[in-house]
């Protein structure tokens, strides 16, 4: 492969990666970037239970979700910042692996948010 062909291939790959990064959760018209949600998953299990402004809250899901294990609730922001305390507008429910992941809004009607692929 010639150098200019390699550069073209890299440019295409980078553009595809950027499209993938555009995924988000739609919470009644408010977009929560997927990267924020994934960061909240990590934070939910990096903090000890209820050690950060009362979060993460912990639940054990019953037999309906067998194999999910411990589920934690942690706030997530619609901006580029991680939640630092205060009012909780959006939150996640997740297990440690992130194989169970839901995002909810606590404003307005308090609906479950919908994942939108980029």
N, C-alpha and C positions, 0 to 999 in steps of 0.2 A: 504494500500500500504506500502510495506516495504521500509526502508530508501534507500537501494541500488536501488530499482525500481524508487523511486522518483528522485534520482540523474540522472538516465538514461533518464527519461522523461524530466528533465530540460535540460540536454545536447542536446537532440534532438530539443527541443524548441529553445534553443540558436542558434543552427546551422541553423535552419529554419529562424530565425530572421536575421542572418548574410547573408543568401542568398538573402533575401528581400532587404537588405541594399545595395546590389551590383547593383541596377538599376542605369542607367545613360542615358544621352542624347548624341547621336552620331552626332557630328558636323564635317562632312567631315573627319572622321577618328580620331578626337579628342574627348575624352570622358569627358563629364561634369558630375560629380557625382550628382545624384538626391538630395542628402542632400545639396549640394551647391545651387541648383536651389530652393529648398524649403526655404533655408535661405534668398535667394534674394527676394522671394515672401514676406517674413516678413519685410525685410528691405525696400522694395518698398513702404510699407504702414506705416512704423514707422517714416520715414523721411517726413518732409513737402515738398511739391512740389518744385523741383529744388533747394533744400537747401544743397545737398551734391554733390559738383562738378557739378552742373547743373542737377542732377538727384534727384528724379525720375521725368521723363517727364510724363505728363498726357494726356490721350485721352478719348474721349467719343465715344464709338462704336455705330454706327447707328442701324437702325431697323434690319439689317441682323443678329445681335447678340443680339436680344432683351432679356432683363433680365440679361445681363452681367454687365451692369453699367459702372462705371469708370474703365478704364484700364490704368495701369502704366507700364512704361518701366524702367528697372533697369539692370545695368551690372552684369554679373556673371563670375566667374573665373573657369578655368579648374584645378586649384590647390586646396589645402585645405584651402586657405585663402579667405576672402571676398575681393571684389574689394575696393581699397583704393584711386582711382583716376588714372589719366593717360589714356593711350589708352584703348579703349573698343574693345575687340576681340569678346565677346559673350554677349548677353543680353536677358532678358526675357520680354515678354508682359504678364501681368496677371491682373486679378481682385482681389479684396480683399480676397475673399473666396478661390482663387486658382482653382476654377472650370473651369475657362478659363485660360490656361497656354500654351504658346508657347516659344520656345527657338530658337534664331537665331544666326548665325555667321556673323560677319561684316568683316571677313578676306576672302581672296580668292574670290569665287563667291558669297559670302553672302547668303548662302542657309539657309532654315529652317532646324533645327536639328530634329532628329528622336529619340523618346523615346524607350529605350531598357530595357525590364524587366530583372532583375537578376536571 
